[in-house]
Amino acid sequence: MLRQLVVNADDLGLTLGVNDGIFDTHDLGILTSASLFANAPATVDAIRRARSRPSLGIGVHLALVDGVPALPAARVPSLVGADGRFRPSWKPFVVDALRGRISPADVERELTAQIERVVGAGITPTHLDAHKHVHGYPPVFAIVARLAVRFRIPVVRVPYERAAGRQAWLNAAMWPWARRNVRTAASLGLRTPHLVGRIHTGAFDSDRLRELLRATGPGVTELMVHPGYLDEALKRTGTRLLESRAQELELLCSMKTRAIIAGERIELVRHDLTHPARRSFRHVS
């Protein structure tokens, strides 16, 4: 049965070094897709360079944490602090949402502005996902799903991946949210491909990648990755993903990885699935 794989890089637009790494991984490796911040320091550079790569699918990496809004802070007061920035991570966001301190109207207004900024730059988004997976919280996911329909975006990521060991308890807690989100998406005619790679974020190596590729089942799977080059701007972001980005880049561009994809007869595709990516290794021996 046909096995299709979307290799998607998160964080496009974060820094110039991250942009360089993502575009190199597409030009020289197996990357087929990327998720673009609408309002990050290197977003303008990312949009300019993406226009010359029509084979690279571009989605919107929606942000409600760890950044600044696309709208003026006064228009989304429940999303920002006194400094005008979002909350630092998904945990305080979800806690405040559960306490009724997050306005759904603010969320929808801000996410609409982010999508409109990307669309207004001439990009037709192939998918939606979110920074730090904050849209996994079902009330936010419902807003994201409605926006996907409104903007005719066919795919929304459900950030759930089966896991064992220390990740098992967290996944067990997320499963009810994921099941609800899949049903929400299906009711609106949206696709939610199976996700892999989340639990290996920042810890990819050739063995883990080989295991994921060989375990890829029939249908469409998204492999979430974070390639990039370490630059000073990236160090200042506070992200934990630093040297690991260059390691992922090398892995995704290696001939060994290409050989595994060829041997497994996996077809590389974009999220919109209208055309196979220009580099398909299904028939390479």
PESUL-V751156 format. One record per helix or strand of 3 or more residues. SS is the DSSP state (hx for helix, st for strand). FROM is the first residue (numbers start at 0). TO is the last residue. Records with the same first field share a line. If there is no record, write none. Layout:
SS->FROM-TO + FROM-TO
This chain:
st->2-11 + 32-35 + 56-61 + 84-86 + 127-129 + 193-195 + 218-224 + 265-268
hx->15-27 + 42-49 + 72-74 + 76-78 + 89-97 + 103-119 + 130-135 + 137-149 + 164-186 + 197-199 + 205-213 + 231-236 + 242-251 + 254-263
